[in-house]
Amino acid sequence: MKLLSQTQAEAEVSQLAAVACDSLIAEARLTPKPGLVDSRGSGAHQDLTLALMERSAHSLQPTFQQLARECWQRPADVALREAVGRLGREGEQRMMAATGGVNTHRGAIWALGLLVSAAAMNGGRADAAQLAHTAAALASLPDNAAPKLFSKGLKASHRYRVPGAREEAQQGFPHVMALALPQLLRSRAAGASESEARLDALMAIMTSLSDTCVLSRAGLPGLETMQAGARAVLAAGGCMMAAGQRALARLDAGMLKLNASPGGAADLLAATLFIDRVSLAHPHSFF
């Protein structure tokens, strides 16, 4: 691995943090997303707005920068895992201060925090598979300082006996690597606009993710509505096709009726956009 000067390394660290922040903003602005905050409004949420999501994303950029700096060209070990956990929890406090106590991006701090850390551990030079593998290795290590909290997502994961955000990361983000990234590239290659390709990537995640945000809000009926609706969008040719757009509108209506919001899928879309942007295999600059 090529060694960079301290100035070059700090520039890379800053760039990784900026891309992570941009990925959160791009996800929030993407429209129309079923049940989620977007440029049309608050979706199934009463306490979230697009402006709040963007303020939250900006508040996290210093955390992503600290994570990248801490992890720069370091191997995965328990000491690093605990440092990442501490910085992530400090970032969550910063986010809550910026949003007046509203949980906007707790799941995204976990997913993107790990991926920023993984990119930095590889010196800012890695392909998508390396990023996912490194993040998984880090996520699989214990963080003995982590508080034993039982979040809504964890409660839903236990109640319905489905994997949650922790398992997704420990398995190397399979919904990103096997579904969202390939769909993003396929849709671009088919001539979809960037927004349409990103919506298709979100649908790909939603076809099979056991989204604990949906489960906590709407139970299994909500999850079944999300997964079946997303499959219908892709089966109709995706969001570049009129039939796909109609299927997406039906899915949106169904999610709103159930007060269900696929926040877990949204976090993984932001992770997808981050990997797409920083990966050596297919770097893009669409923001």
Rosetta silent file (secondary structure, phi, psi, omega in degrees, C-alpha in Angstrom):
SEQUENCE: MKLLSQTQAEAEVSQLAAVACDSLIAEARLTPKPGLVDSRGSGAHQDLTLALMERSAHSLQPTFQQLARECWQRPADVALREAVGRLGREGEQRMMAATGGVNTHRGAIWALGLLVSAAAMNGGRADAAQLAHTAAALASLPDNAAPKLFSKGLKASHRYRVPGAREEAQQGFPHVMALALPQLLRSRAAGASESEARLDALMAIMTSLSDTCVLSRAGLPGLETMQAGARAVLAAGGCMMAAGQRALARLDAGMLKLNASPGGAADLLAATLFIDRVSLAHPHSFF
SCORE:     score description
SCORE:     0.000 S_00000001
   1 L     0.000  131.008 -178.501    0.000    0.000    0.000 S_00000001
   2 L   -67.684  131.166  177.740    1.382    3.386   -0.997 S_00000001
   3 L   -83.047  134.805  179.292    2.279    5.541    1.985 S_00000001
   4 L  -104.139  154.083  172.899    0.902    9.061    1.892 S_00000001
   5 L   -67.009  164.193 -179.730    2.305   12.155    3.513 S_00000001
   6 H   -60.196  -38.546  178.618    0.470   13.427    6.571 S_00000001
   7 H   -65.146  -43.648  178.742   -1.024   16.238    4.484 S_00000001
   8 H   -65.159  -42.090  179.989   -2.193   13.806    1.787 S_00000001
   9 H   -63.025  -41.564  179.320   -3.601   11.413    4.373 S_00000001
  10 H   -65.280  -35.275  176.471   -5.538   14.218    6.080 S_00000001
  11 H   -64.964  -40.698  177.596   -6.959   15.250    2.696 S_00000001
  12 H   -64.581  -42.430  178.569   -8.107   11.657    2.127 S_00000001
  13 H   -59.150  -46.181  179.542   -9.628   11.551    5.621 S_00000001
  14 H   -63.461  -38.117 -179.452  -11.548   14.769    4.936 S_00000001
  15 H   -67.104  -41.724  177.637  -12.745   13.439    1.588 S_00000001
  16 H   -60.229  -42.775  179.348  -14.069   10.220    3.100 S_00000001
  17 H   -64.563  -40.387  179.993  -16.017   12.227    5.685 S_00000001
  18 H   -65.549  -40.782  179.264  -17.412   14.534    3.018 S_00000001
  19 H   -65.915  -39.498  177.080  -18.547   11.602    0.864 S_00000001
  20 H   -61.248  -45.409  177.798  -20.262    9.972    3.855 S_00000001
  21 H   -62.151  -45.619  178.672  -22.114   13.210    4.596 S_00000001
  22 H   -60.338  -36.814 -179.078  -23.012   13.634    0.904 S_00000001
  23 H   -65.534  -39.189  176.292  -24.323   10.059    0.798 S_00000001
  24 H   -64.911  -41.863 -179.436  -26.723   10.758    3.672 S_00000001
  25 H   -68.157  -41.881  179.280  -27.952   13.941    2.015 S_00000001
  26 H   -61.812  -41.003  177.553  -28.351   12.233   -1.369 S_00000001
  27 H   -63.054  -44.492 -177.418  -30.419    9.479    0.244 S_00000001
  28 H   -64.177  -38.983 -176.372  -32.624   12.005    2.053 S_00000001
  29 H   -78.166  -20.917 -176.726  -33.231   14.075   -1.084 S_00000001
  30 L   -57.712  131.119 -173.041  -33.977   11.113   -3.357 S_00000001
  31 L  -142.146  140.582   -0.324  -37.627   11.314   -4.440 S_00000001
  32 L   -95.170  132.226  178.372  -40.118    9.621   -4.440 S_00000001
  33 L  -108.572  132.878 -175.878  -39.265    7.140   -1.678 S_00000001
  34 L   -69.516  119.093  175.423  -42.067    5.005   -0.193 S_00000001
  35 L    76.025   -2.923 -174.395  -42.877    5.989    3.378 S_00000001
  36 L  -107.269  158.214  172.246  -39.638    7.935    3.803 S_00000001
  37 L   -60.609  133.361  172.651  -38.746   11.606    4.134 S_00000001
  38 E  -153.402 -165.002 -174.847  -37.961   13.106    0.731 S_00000001
  39 L   -71.357  -10.166  177.633  -38.404   16.373   -1.147 S_00000001
  40 L   -83.402  -30.027 -175.195  -42.202   15.880   -1.145 S_00000001
  41 E   162.642 -155.743 -169.461  -42.569   15.763    2.632 S_00000001
  42 L   -95.207    1.733  179.276  -42.184   13.693    5.783 S_00000001
  43 L    59.686 -132.366 -178.502  -43.533   10.349    4.564 S_00000001
  44 L   -86.519    6.719 -175.846  -44.767    8.201    7.451 S_00000001
  45 L   -98.652  143.406  175.051  -42.921   10.347   10.006 S_00000001
  46 L   -97.436  -23.514 -170.860  -44.419   13.042   12.215 S_00000001
  47 L  -110.573    6.941 -177.348  -41.132   14.309   13.658 S_00000001
  48 L  -120.164  145.721  172.258  -38.844   14.378   10.587 S_00000001
  49 L  -135.635  164.922  177.496  -38.378   16.825    7.730 S_00000001
  50 H   -62.653  -41.159  179.355  -35.895   16.996    4.883 S_00000001
  51 H   -61.062  -39.331  178.685  -34.276   20.064    6.451 S_00000001
  52 H   -66.962  -41.299  178.351  -33.838   18.163    9.716 S_00000001
  53 H   -61.996  -40.722  179.772  -32.319   15.167    7.903 S_00000001
  54 H   -69.273  -38.979  177.079  -29.850   17.428    6.137 S_00000001
  55 H   -63.457  -40.608  177.362  -28.931   19.213    9.363 S_00000001
  56 H   -60.873  -46.033 -179.866  -28.371   15.831   10.977 S_00000001
  57 H   -59.106  -45.615 -179.851  -26.141   14.691    8.101 S_00000001
  58 H   -64.009  -34.471 -179.374  -23.977   17.812    8.349 S_00000001
  59 H   -66.657  -22.082 -176.754  -23.660   17.354   12.117 S_00000001
  60 H   -89.734  -11.389 -177.522  -22.134   13.909   11.527 S_00000001
  61 H   -58.783  -41.981  176.495  -19.363   14.985    9.156 S_00000001
  62 H   -61.418  -34.573  177.199  -16.908   15.713   12.027 S_00000001
  63 H   -64.818  -45.604  178.581  -17.628   12.245   13.446 S_00000001
  64 H   -61.670  -36.528  178.902  -16.899   10.591   10.113 S_00000001
  65 H   -66.944  -42.372  177.571  -13.676   12.602    9.901 S_00000001
  66 H   -62.708  -40.862  178.807  -12.633   11.502   13.400 S_00000001
  67 H   -62.448  -46.551 -178.971  -13.392    7.888   12.520 S_00000001
  68 H   -63.627  -40.380 -179.897  -11.352    8.042    9.331 S_00000001
  69 H   -66.095  -43.844 -179.229   -8.427    9.687   11.107 S_00000001
  70 H   -63.131  -35.907 -172.301   -8.493    7.170   13.962 S_00000001
  71 H   -94.262   -2.746 -170.996   -8.642    4.200   11.589 S_00000001
  72 L   -55.711  115.422  176.152   -6.169    5.364    8.955 S_00000001
  73 L    52.844   36.271  175.817   -4.122    2.332    7.836 S_00000001
  74 L  -107.914  146.854  176.571   -4.744    0.464   11.099 S_00000001
  75 L   -78.289  159.021  177.588   -5.597   -3.258   11.331 S_00000001
  76 L   -73.003  122.879  172.199   -8.836   -4.461   12.871 S_00000001
  77 L  -151.713  173.472 -174.254   -8.433   -5.246   16.559 S_00000001
  78 H   -62.927  -37.219 -179.928  -10.452   -4.829   19.745 S_00000001
  79 H   -62.019  -41.932  178.978   -8.777   -1.519   20.623 S_00000001
  80 H   -69.147  -40.423  178.986   -9.763   -0.043   17.270 S_00000001
  81 H   -59.843  -40.852 -179.740  -13.286   -1.458   17.526 S_00000001
  82 H   -70.528  -34.484  176.183  -13.728    0.181   20.915 S_00000001
  83 H   -65.522  -41.771  177.887  -12.385    3.502   19.613 S_00000001
  84 H   -62.629  -42.919  178.282  -14.836    3.334   16.698 S_00000001
  85 H   -61.695  -43.445  179.993  -17.686    2.579   19.105 S_00000001
  86 H   -63.198  -45.734 -179.877  -16.776    5.502   21.347 S_00000001
  87 H   -65.352  -36.381  177.389  -16.574    7.930   18.413 S_00000001
  88 H   -64.193  -41.443  179.005  -19.869    6.630   17.064 S_00000001
  89 H   -68.362  -36.793  175.295  -21.625    7.202   20.389 S_00000001
  90 H   -64.716  -37.710  177.024  -20.158   10.709   20.597 S_00000001
  91 H   -65.145  -36.934  177.349  -21.443   11.314   17.068 S_00000001
  92 H   -63.300  -40.353  176.693  -24.892   10.154   18.102 S_00000001
  93 H   -63.702  -39.910  178.385  -24.898   12.725   20.907 S_00000001
  94 H   -64.183  -40.901  177.594  -23.837   15.392   18.417 S_00000001
  95 H   -62.224  -46.618 -178.747  -26.653   14.324   16.090 S_00000001
  96 H   -63.077  -35.190  177.131  -29.223   14.454   18.897 S_00000001
  97 H   -66.437  -37.799 -178.551  -28.053   17.939   19.860 S_00000001
  98 H   -72.374  -27.450 -174.672  -28.428   19.083   16.247 S_00000001
  99 H  -105.122    4.756 -177.681  -31.921   17.615   15.872 S_00000001
 100 L    69.367   32.267  176.287  -33.370   18.518   19.269 S_00000001
 101 L    90.592    6.919  179.643  -33.383   14.908   20.410 S_00000001
 102 L   -90.313  131.263  178.466  -34.876   13.344   17.267 S_00000001
 103 L   -79.295   98.768 -179.407  -33.280   10.089   16.100 S_00000001
 104 L   -95.164  -41.381 -168.149  -32.574   10.829   12.455 S_00000001
 105 L  -137.769   31.210 -178.390  -29.495    8.756   11.633 S_00000001
 106 H   -60.652  -46.041  178.865  -28.655    6.327   14.445 S_00000001
 107 H   -65.103  -35.625 -179.812  -28.631    3.342   12.085 S_00000001
 108 H   -69.812  -31.356  176.374  -26.680    5.257    9.469 S_00000001
 109 H   -60.874  -40.908  179.217  -23.990    6.136   12.026 S_00000001
 110 H   -64.930  -54.701 -174.865  -23.446    2.396   12.487 S_00000001
 111 H   -67.223  -53.027 -177.726  -23.399    1.453    8.779 S_00000001
 112 H   -71.692  -33.771  176.751  -21.561    4.456    7.372 S_00000001
 113 H   -59.508  -43.179  177.725  -19.306    4.744   10.405 S_00000001
 114 H   -65.045  -41.300 -177.206  -18.084    1.202    9.801 S_00000001
 115 H   -71.973  -37.883  173.570  -17.610    1.792    6.076 S_00000001
 116 H   -61.608  -44.327  178.609  -15.743    5.077    6.573 S_00000001
 117 H   -60.143  -44.588 -179.236  -13.558    3.260    9.097 S_00000001
 118 H   -63.634  -41.419  178.241  -13.007    0.378    6.658 S_00000001
 119 H   -62.316  -41.728  179.264  -12.058    2.736    3.841 S_00000001
 120 H   -67.934  -39.542  177.944   -9.558    4.482    6.094 S_00000001
 121 H   -58.395  -32.034  177.377   -8.132    1.180    7.330 S_00000001
 122 L   -90.218   14.741  178.925   -7.370    0.415    3.678 S_00000001
 123 L    66.791   25.630  179.248   -5.701    3.793    3.220 S_00000001
 124 L    75.339    7.371 -176.026   -8.591    5.099    1.160 S_00000001
 125 L  -130.018   97.032 -179.448   -7.835    2.577   -1.601 S_00000001
 126 L  -157.245  153.093  172.334  -10.078   -0.470   -1.759 S_00000001
 127 L   -86.956  176.189 -174.173  -12.657   -2.088   -3.980 S_00000001
 128 H   -60.167  -41.886 -178.733  -16.227   -2.682   -2.829 S_00000001
 129 H   -64.906  -40.031  177.886  -15.555   -6.249   -1.672 S_00000001
 130 H   -63.924  -41.737  178.464  -12.537   -5.170    0.376 S_00000001
 131 H   -59.981  -48.132 -178.201  -14.549   -2.398    2.024 S_00000001
 132 H   -64.533  -41.306 -179.127  -17.359   -4.775    2.960 S_00000001
 133 H   -64.794  -43.863 -179.740  -14.930   -7.447    4.209 S_00000001
 134 H   -65.630  -42.945  178.160  -12.984   -4.967    6.341 S_00000001
 135 H   -61.739  -40.552  179.530  -16.169   -3.471    7.792 S_00000001
 136 H   -63.608  -42.047  179.325  -17.446   -6.955    8.629 S_00000001
 137 H   -61.974  -41.302  179.697  -14.207   -7.849   10.417 S_00000001
 138 H   -67.622  -44.477 -178.241  -14.429   -4.665   12.487 S_00000001
 139 H   -65.169  -25.099 -176.983  -18.150   -5.126   13.262 S_00000001
 140 L   -81.934  -10.779  178.836  -17.530   -8.696   14.435 S_00000001
 141 L   -81.872  152.563 -179.207  -15.128   -7.612   17.174 S_00000001
 142 L   -77.399  147.200  171.807  -16.461   -6.928   20.690 S_00000001
 143 L  -118.987   93.719 -173.489  -16.943   -3.427   22.052 S_00000001
 144 L   -68.789  -16.290 -179.685  -16.808   -3.937   25.799 S_00000001
 145 L   -89.618   -5.692 -176.590  -17.547   -0.281   26.473 S_00000001
 146 L   -68.179  133.455  176.972  -20.849   -0.306   24.580 S_00000001
 147 L   -68.041  147.841 -178.887  -23.882    0.311   26.798 S_00000001
 148 L   -85.875   74.086 -179.574  -26.376   -2.554   26.943 S_00000001
 149 L   -95.355  150.402  178.797  -29.229   -0.672   25.327 S_00000001
 150 L  -116.308   87.774 -176.484  -32.312   -2.306   23.818 S_00000001
 151 L   -71.139  169.234  176.570  -33.245   -0.104   20.872 S_00000001
 152 H   -59.100  -41.369  179.920  -36.523   -0.337   18.945 S_00000001
 153 H   -63.934  -41.441  179.563  -34.686   -2.068   16.139 S_00000001
 154 H   -67.056  -39.428  177.173  -33.126   -4.615   18.471 S_00000001
 155 H   -60.763  -44.269  179.546  -36.500   -5.263   20.122 S_00000001
 156 H   -65.335  -39.550  179.063  -38.064   -5.889   16.702 S_00000001
 157 H   -60.286  -43.702  179.403  -35.159   -8.115   15.709 S_00000001
 158 H   -71.195  -43.137 -176.688  -35.642  -10.254   18.826 S_00000001
 159 H   -62.005  -44.217 -175.701  -39.447  -10.284   18.668 S_00000001
 160 H   -96.868    0.544  177.609  -39.610  -11.398   15.031 S_00000001
 161 L    55.411   51.223  178.446  -36.386  -13.432   15.162 S_00000001
 162 L  -125.404  155.269  176.354  -34.835  -11.699   12.185 S_00000001
 163 L   -68.702  150.646  179.115  -31.334  -10.297   11.657 S_00000001
 164 L  -118.590 -157.713 -176.130  -30.855   -6.589   12.247 S_00000001
 165 H   -63.189  -35.971 -179.974  -28.294   -3.905   11.477 S_00000001
 166 H   -62.141  -48.108 -179.051  -25.591   -5.589   13.534 S_00000001
 167 H   -66.488  -38.083  178.029  -25.856   -8.860   11.619 S_00000001
 168 H   -56.425  -45.175  179.750  -26.023   -7.048    8.266 S_00000001
 169 H   -69.356  -43.408 -177.727  -22.668   -5.416    8.980 S_00000001
 170 H   -64.883  -24.402  178.538  -21.074   -8.556   10.431 S_00000001
 171 L   -91.707    5.535  177.942  -22.047  -10.461    7.278 S_00000001
 172 L    83.069   30.894  176.909  -20.412   -7.845    5.039 S_00000001
 173 L    53.497   60.603 -178.025  -23.546   -5.896    4.042 S_00000001
 174 H   -61.908  -31.994  179.234  -25.110   -8.566    1.786 S_00000001
 175 H   -70.073  -25.722  174.281  -28.091   -6.377    0.868 S_00000001
 176 H   -79.134  -52.233 -171.135  -25.688   -3.756   -0.429 S_00000001
 177 H   -72.256  -41.578 -174.730  -23.175   -6.053   -2.099 S_00000001
 178 H   -92.575  -20.498 -175.123  -25.469   -8.685   -3.609 S_00000001
 179 H  -119.200  -59.873 -169.788  -28.560   -6.564   -4.325 S_00000001
 180 H   -70.343  -49.975 -179.140  -28.248   -2.783   -4.239 S_00000001
 181 H   -61.641  -48.301  177.080  -24.880   -2.192   -5.921 S_00000001
 182 H   -58.614  -39.577  179.287  -25.533   -4.647   -8.789 S_00000001
 183 H   -66.407  -40.888  177.928  -29.001   -3.123   -9.331 S_00000001
 184 H   -56.759  -46.101 -178.689  -27.580    0.406   -9.303 S_00000001
 185 H   -70.029  -39.268  178.240  -25.093   -0.530  -12.027 S_00000001
 186 H   -63.254  -43.804 -177.552  -27.665   -2.475  -14.074 S_00000001
 187 H   -67.080  -40.338  175.032  -30.141    0.388  -14.027 S_00000001
 188 H   -59.246  -45.833 -177.391  -27.480    2.911  -15.057 S_00000001
 189 H   -64.183  -28.682 -179.807  -26.406    0.624  -17.892 S_00000001
 190 L   -80.623   -5.299  177.185  -30.041    0.306  -19.030 S_00000001
 191 L   101.333    9.215  177.678  -30.298    4.092  -19.401 S_00000001
 192 L   -67.575  151.008  171.801  -32.050    5.023  -16.167 S_00000001
 193 L   -67.008  166.323 -179.541  -31.444    8.485  -14.757 S_00000001
 194 H   -61.818  -40.901  177.952  -29.294    8.619  -11.633 S_00000001
 195 H   -63.228  -42.793  179.048  -32.375    9.148   -9.441 S_00000001
 196 H   -63.726  -40.685  179.707  -34.175    6.223  -11.082 S_00000001
 197 H   -64.811  -38.813  179.412  -31.119    3.985  -10.655 S_00000001
 198 H   -69.643  -38.636  175.695  -30.875    4.899   -6.971 S_00000001
 199 H   -63.786  -39.651  176.697  -34.570    4.236   -6.433 S_00000001
 200 H   -62.588  -39.632  177.464  -34.132    0.841   -8.100 S_00000001
 201 H   -62.282  -40.657  176.305  -31.223    0.135   -5.728 S_00000001
 202 H   -62.080  -43.572  177.795  -33.493    1.013   -2.797 S_00000001
 203 H   -59.854  -40.938 -178.982  -36.162   -1.339   -4.175 S_00000001
 204 H   -60.058  -41.550  176.160  -33.563   -4.121   -4.457 S_00000001
 205 H   -62.794  -44.933 -173.970  -32.758   -3.731   -0.753 S_00000001
 206 H   -70.286  -17.123 -179.012  -36.438   -3.652    0.171 S_00000001
 207 L   -64.671  -27.306 -175.337  -37.249   -6.889   -1.678 S_00000001
 208 L  -137.954   -7.655 -178.883  -35.699   -9.009    1.067 S_00000001
 209 L   -65.985  134.425  170.564  -34.490   -6.878    3.995 S_00000001
 210 L   -85.002   77.359 -171.760  -36.113   -7.648    7.343 S_00000001
 211 L   -69.497  111.267 -175.615  -36.338   -3.924    8.011 S_00000001
 212 H   -70.539  -21.825  174.241  -36.675   -3.542   11.778 S_00000001
 213 H   -65.633  -42.847  177.544  -37.958    0.038   11.369 S_00000001
 214 H   -67.362  -43.684 -179.134  -40.914   -1.326    9.392 S_00000001
 215 H   -61.541  -40.798 -178.851  -41.383   -4.225   11.791 S_00000001
 216 H   -68.911  -26.936 -177.475  -41.444   -1.917   14.842 S_00000001
 217 H   -92.636  -36.468 -169.339  -44.026    0.344   13.215 S_00000001
 218 H  -135.768    7.043  176.227  -46.230   -2.059   11.242 S_00000001
 219 H    62.805 -160.825 -178.198  -45.265   -5.638   12.119 S_00000001
 220 H   -64.263  -35.515  176.067  -45.213   -8.444    9.581 S_00000001
 221 H   -58.588  -38.456  177.642  -48.012   -6.945    7.421 S_00000001
 222 H   -65.500  -42.267 -179.806  -45.834   -3.882    6.931 S_00000001
 223 H   -64.744  -42.457  179.539  -42.799   -5.964    6.043 S_00000001
 224 H   -65.107  -38.727  176.491  -44.783   -8.053    3.563 S_00000001
 225 H   -61.842  -44.316 -179.775  -46.204   -4.898    1.963 S_00000001
 226 H   -62.775  -51.272 -173.991  -42.692   -3.460    1.601 S_00000001
 227 H   -66.810  -45.223 -179.571  -41.082   -6.574    0.157 S_00000001
 228 H   -66.292  -40.287 -179.877  -43.895   -7.461   -2.256 S_00000001
 229 H   -65.149  -40.807  178.665  -44.268   -3.862   -3.381 S_00000001
 230 H   -65.858  -40.330  176.990  -40.543   -3.481   -4.064 S_00000001
 231 H   -61.734  -37.792 -179.832  -40.498   -6.710   -6.062 S_00000001
 232 H   -64.949  -38.246  178.625  -43.431   -5.408   -8.119 S_00000001
 233 H   -61.621  -48.493 -177.734  -41.530   -2.209   -8.975 S_00000001
 234 H   -69.411  -36.172  178.564  -38.507   -4.128  -10.257 S_00000001
 235 H   -64.893  -26.409  179.015  -40.667   -6.705  -12.046 S_00000001
 236 L   -86.156    9.116  177.459  -42.306   -3.831  -13.925 S_00000001
 237 L   100.962    2.564  178.760  -38.933   -2.717  -15.259 S_00000001
 238 L    84.722 -175.408 -169.886  -37.882   -0.412  -12.454 S_00000001
 239 L   -78.616   -5.147  175.125  -38.413    3.282  -11.959 S_00000001
 240 L   -82.564  -12.636 -178.230  -37.458    4.294  -15.513 S_00000001
 241 L  -101.239  146.613 -179.856  -40.611    2.587  -16.780 S_00000001
 242 H   -59.878  -40.020  179.844  -44.131    4.000  -16.451 S_00000001
 243 H   -65.593  -36.757  177.339  -45.368    0.672  -15.046 S_00000001
 244 H   -66.333  -37.549  178.579  -42.562    0.717  -12.487 S_00000001
 245 H   -67.527  -37.256  177.179  -43.475    4.248  -11.463 S_00000001
 246 H   -67.109  -40.216  177.933  -47.100    3.224  -10.974 S_00000001
 247 H   -64.596  -36.526  177.713  -45.995    0.259   -8.854 S_00000001
 248 H   -66.080  -39.841  178.139  -43.813    2.596   -6.799 S_00000001
 249 H   -64.596  -37.762  177.433  -46.779    4.932   -6.216 S_00000001
 250 H   -66.409  -40.526  178.380  -48.871    1.965   -5.036 S_00000001
 251 H   -63.538  -42.980  179.146  -46.095    0.907   -2.680 S_00000001
 252 H   -59.647  -46.081  179.996  -45.828    4.440   -1.299 S_00000001
 253 H   -62.328  -40.991 -179.969  -49.579    4.560   -0.660 S_00000001
 254 H   -66.055  -39.388  179.477  -49.482    1.172    1.049 S_00000001
 255 H   -68.250  -40.795  179.512  -46.587    2.142    3.313 S_00000001
 256 H   -65.453  -38.828  179.457  -48.242    5.424    4.296 S_00000001
 257 H   -61.765  -35.055 -179.364  -51.511    3.625    5.073 S_00000001
 258 L   -90.507   -0.200 -176.546  -49.630    1.310    7.446 S_00000001
 259 L    57.519   38.737 -175.751  -47.542    4.169    8.874 S_00000001
 260 L  -107.984  135.623 -179.576  -44.469    2.149    7.861 S_00000001
 261 L  -131.183  119.530 -177.273  -41.108    3.666    6.989 S_00000001
 262 L   -79.407   65.916 -177.534  -38.211    1.542    5.678 S_00000001
 263 H   -64.359  -33.334  177.304  -35.522    3.393    7.602 S_00000001
 264 H   -64.747  -40.991  177.616  -33.203    0.383    7.635 S_00000001
 265 H   -64.999  -37.584  178.648  -33.335    0.183    3.848 S_00000001
 266 H   -63.347  -41.967  177.252  -32.630    3.921    3.643 S_00000001
 267 H   -59.771  -41.658 -178.880  -29.506    3.498    5.788 S_00000001
 268 H   -72.734  -27.857  172.788  -28.291    0.734    3.478 S_00000001
 269 H   -65.959  -43.204  176.287  -28.968    2.884    0.416 S_00000001
 270 H   -59.174  -40.504  176.740  -26.730    5.581    1.911 S_00000001
 271 H   -62.866  -39.964  177.680  -24.117    2.870    2.481 S_00000001
 272 H   -61.224  -45.310 -179.498  -24.513    1.787   -1.151 S_00000001
 273 H   -64.898  -36.299  177.652  -23.963    5.328   -2.397 S_00000001
 274 H   -64.447  -50.440 -179.358  -20.871    5.661   -0.215 S_00000001
 275 H   -61.248  -42.404  178.851  -19.313    2.427   -1.506 S_00000001
 276 H   -58.205  -36.759 -175.958  -20.217    3.349   -5.080 S_00000001
 277 H   -78.137  -38.460 -172.726  -18.464    6.674   -4.662 S_00000001
 278 H  -100.044  -13.856 -176.989  -15.237    5.539   -2.941 S_00000001
 279 L   -65.439  141.351  176.944  -14.745    2.072   -4.413 S_00000001
 280 L   -68.413  -27.784 -174.060  -11.832    1.597   -6.794 S_00000001
 281 L   -68.329  -40.202 -178.536  -13.933   -0.706   -8.967 S_00000001
 282 L  -150.200   72.376  177.823  -16.503    1.879  -10.031 S_00000001
 283 L   -71.724  138.989  177.498  -15.962    5.399   -8.671 S_00000001
 284 L  -133.822  159.392  177.758  -18.666    7.922   -9.562 S_00000001
 285 L  -136.292   70.584 -174.919  -19.228   11.583   -8.838 S_00000001
 286 L   -98.176   -2.294 -177.022  -22.930   12.146   -9.224 S_00000001
 287 L   -78.137    0.000    0.000  -23.526   14.323   -6.148 S_00000001
